[in-house]
Amino acid sequence: MFALKMYSMILRSYIELLKMRLSSSVVFSAIAGYLLAISEKNPHDPIVLFKLIIGGFFIVGASNGLNQVFEIDVDSLMERTKNRPLPKKKITLTSAILFSFLLAALGLICLFSINLYSGFFSLISLLIYVLGYTPMKTNSPLAGFIGAIPGAMPFMLGWVALQGSFGLEPGVFFAIQFVWQFPHFWSIAWIRFEDYKKANINLLPSKNKDNKSAFQIVFYTFCLIPLSLSPLILPYIYPETLLRLSYIGGSVVFLMSGWYFLKTLKFLKTQTESEAKKIMIFSVIYLPTIQAIYIIDKYYYTFIN
C-alpha cells in the first residue's frame, strides 16, 4: 500500500512537470490549425492527426520540463512556483532531465515522420524556448518577444502537418497567436510583479507597472482586431486560399476582439490588478474561441454548400 502511494505521488510529480493545462491548450491550437487545413486535396488523415497530437504534447512537455530544470533556483524563490516538483525535490534533477529529453526525442520522431516542416518548426520551437526564452527571462523584458516565437508555432504547426507546405495561411495563424501572447503574458506579469521581482524576473515592456506597459497591452490587443479578421479579407487578396471567414463569422470575431480591446482600455484607465486579472482570464478564453469560430464557420458553410 505504501509503495503504491509512493508511485502515485511520483507519477503526479511527472505529470505536474508537464504543465498539463498549458500543454493541452497548445495541442488544441495545433488541432485547430489541422482542422482548418483539411481540403479535397489534403483530406483528413487520422495517422497525421494522431502523430500531431502525441508529438506536439511531448514537445511542449519537454519544453516545460527543461524550463523547470533551468529555473529550479528561480522557481524556489516565488510563491507561484515554489511548490513545483523540482524545488520541492519530489523528483530528482537527473530524472527530470532524462524524462524531458525522452519526451523531446519521441516528440521529434513523431513530428519529423509527418513531414520535414512539422519536425523543423517543432525543433526550432523547443530550442528557442529552452535556450533563448528561459535564460533571458532574468536579463531582459525582450524575453517576452523571444518566448512568443515558440508560443506562436502550434496553430501554424497543425496546418503544415497536413498541408506539408508553408504559405500565407500558416503565416496568419502564427501572427495571431504571436500577438495574442503579449497582452496575455504582460497581464500575468502585472499581477505577479512583486512575486517575479523576488527572482529578478521582469517581463513588463517598460520594466514597471506604468502607463507605458499598460499602453503596450492595449496596443497589441488592438492589433488582434485586424489580424483576427484577416481570414475575412484574405480571399480577396489570394483567391486560392483555404482560409476563409463568412460575414457572420467575421462579425462574431469582431465582437470578441472588440470586447477584448475595450477591457484593455478600462485597464489602461485604472491600472489595477483586478482589471489585469480580467484581461488575463479573457485572453485564455479569447484564443480558443476565435479558433473555434474559424472551425465552425468553415465546416458549417462547407456543409450547407
Protein Blocks (a to p, Z undefined) as FASTA:
>chain_A
ZZmmmmmmmmmmmmmmnommlmmmmmmmmmmmmmmmgcfklgcdfklmmmmmmmmmmmmm
mmmmmmmmmmmmmmmmpmklmmgmklnomacfklmmmmmmmmmmmmmmmmmmmpmmlmmm
mmmmmmmmmmmmmmmmmmofklmmmmmmmmmmmmmmmmmmmnopacfklmmmmmmmmmmm
mmmmmmmmmmmmmmmmmnopafbfnlpacfklmmmmmmmmmmmmmmmmmmmmmmmmmmmb
cbdcdfklmmmmmmmmmmmmmmmmmmmmnopaklmmmmmmmmmmmmmmmmmmmmmmmmmm
mmmZZ
